[in-house]
Amino acid sequence: MTIAHSKARRAGVAAFIGTTIEWYDFYVYATAAALVFGHLFFPSGNQQAETAAAFATFAVAFLVRPLGGIIFGHIGDKLGRRVSLVITLLLMGASTVLVGCLPTYENVGILAPILLIVLRAVQGLAVGGEWGGAVLMSVEHAPEKSKTFYGGFTQLGNPAGALLASGVFAIMARAGDDFIVNGGWRIPFLLSIVLIAVGLWVRYRVEESPVFEEKIEGHKQSMPLAFALRTNWLPILLGIGLLPISTGGYYLATTFATAYATGQPIALSEQFILDAMTVASFVEFVVTLPIAWLGDRWGRKNIMLIGLVASVLTFTPFLLLMPGRAEPLVFLFASLVRIAMSATYAPIAAILAQMFRPQARYTSIALSYGVGAALWAGLSPWFATQLIAWTGNVWSVIVLFIGMAAIAAVCTVFAPQHSDADSADLTVRPTLKEAS
């Protein structure tokens, strides 16, 4: 193995471990929001209203992610990717542990949901800066012909974090639903303190990105945000449009699907759906790197387009099977839809990273991902819940999903791709012609 591949592998593993921890923290909150937070922090006597309120707090993190992208993108473009990543990991860990210590509405009234929202916002700031930095550390260390594969290590953290989160809840569910409601929900949040210590140790051992040291050093911008908006405005818009299924569709197939399946009138058991989601996360974990590897051979944009079509073809029966309580098929399609979505998620790190030239790249990618996640992922579980309430028909959610896939497909086709060997001169404004 060459020195370049050795460094890329080390950076990829560090990105994987760090993003696993951050996404574990994020998905622990998502799972708790779907199962217990409505009742504990927003009691109203109406299960659907409680769930919608809990999903609204879930959305708060996504709404502040663009701000996190701006703050930590600035730090990453000025001081280095590694400095930014250490700060985001500490912020995420502290806020997650504190959620596990919160009193509920029954104990302190309205103060409980207020504190929950504040800590959720801190989570959003942290993950808004985390993902872009982890992507750049793995992709910028990688050889030109292997960027999608090594970028996949960052994406591998998503199913790994989801696997840990759903796995912990699935284990606790075996003690009965009352155990989770009566304090068991705190355990996954408090466990985060152990993971944070591991993540910090790993991240401190990785060298700074060579692109930052060789291309950006000596050419830093005093205001990376202004520079990014002036030179990268079109790729940023296209980057936002790339993400409806990779981010929003993912939460429709996980967080929304969990609430939909366990709520009335379907009422599948929490144990069953948590087991299905845990197995699906494991399947996604297994297929993510092979799909990223294919991205370097078939073309990362081609893999993305295949994944968008496959996501629609698997998500539709996944939801339609639930009312019939066809549990074996629901279990199967929970995994199939995650395989399909892996093809939209595994290559997205390399696609987004290579949409921008090196200067202000951290700010640009963090802004694209932060705004895209806020728009698509932050609102999708809440909006899907509202669609069911308004229409009484799950087809409304399926139509929403198809529309999101169509937007992502168009933006994928026009997304520009640059080589790190390109000049760092960003004075030329990117145009749609560069995407061809």
Secondary structure, DSSP 8 states (H G I E B T S, - for coil): --HHHHHHHHHHHHHHHHHHHHHHHHHHHHHHIIIIIHHHHS--S-HHHHHHHHHHHHHHHHHHHHHHHHHHHHHHHHT-HHHHHHHHHHHHHHHHHHHTT---HHHHTTHHHHHHHHHHHHHHHHHHHHHHHHHHHHHHHS-GGGHHHHHHHHHHHHHHHHHHHHHHHHHHHTT-HHHIIIIITHHHHHTHHHHHHHHHHHHHTS---HHIIIIITT---S-HHHHHHHHSHHHHHHHHHH-IIIIIIHHIIIIIHHHHHHSTTT---HHHHHHHHHHHHHHHHHHHHHHHHHHHHH-HHHHHHHHHHHHHHHHHHHHHTTTTT-HHHHHHHHHHHHHHHHHHHTTHHHHHHTTS-STTHHHHHHHHHHHHIIIIITTHHHHHHHHHHHHS-THHHHHHHHHHHHHHHHHHHH-----TTS-S---S---GGGG-
